[in-house]
Structure formats: structure tokens, C-alpha cells
């Protein structure tokens, strides 16, 4: 059994999978913005991340590769943000471990609004604070 603390500490690294060639290109060249990667699905306010601090890079990679493969994609790397930076401007980071598939490291960055324009603003803030980490 994996022992993951129930509370998310401010210094934790949260990783958002990147399985888009375009996102990888933008991240590596630092052109454009990765904000699209932080916009929730329509009708949702949660942005799915893994608690990389606890998962470690090998386990986080295995989880990300499995998710990418489920969608017929290839995993390229992560957009990584510290929890204290994700937890600003009305956003909240909450642990949300999953059982199908088993992922005790899963968490969500919860945006304070369902309005798409405001979600895009939050996504831009998150992307500006995040750093690219290649797989």
C-alpha cells in the first residue's frame, strides 16, 4: 500500500501530462502558451494532475504513459507546477485518488468558476507558473 499524505503541502510538485506534439513543441521552444493544457473539459472545473512529489518520476511516467496509450497518443513530458502556485486566486488543490485506474497520487486543481472565459484566464495563470519537464 502506498502511503500518500491526505493533505497537499504547498511545496508539492503537481504534474500535468503532455501527450500532444504541439504542446511539447511550444514548451520546448517557449513559444506560445501551454494554457490550453490547463483548461478543464467543458462543464467541469477540475484540472487533473499527479502529485509528483510522492509518485516520483518513474511512477508518474508509468501513469502518464498508460493514460496516453489509452487515448492512442504518446507521452512527451509534464507541465509541473508547485501546489502553492496552483492554489492562488480562488483555486484549490485537492487530493482525489482514483481506483479505476489505481492512482493514489491523483489530485485536482479546482477552478472557482465554470465560465469558459474565466477558466481560460486561470489556465493562463497556471501555465505561466508551470515549467516543462521532459519525459
Secondary structure, DSSP 4 states (H G I P E B T S, - for coil): -----SSPPTT-EEEEEE--HHHHHHHHHT-S--GGGGPPPTT--EEEEEEHHHHHHHHHHHHHHHHHHHTT----EEEEEEHHHHT-TT-EEEE--EETTEETTEEEEE-S---HHHHHHHHHHHHHH-EEEE-
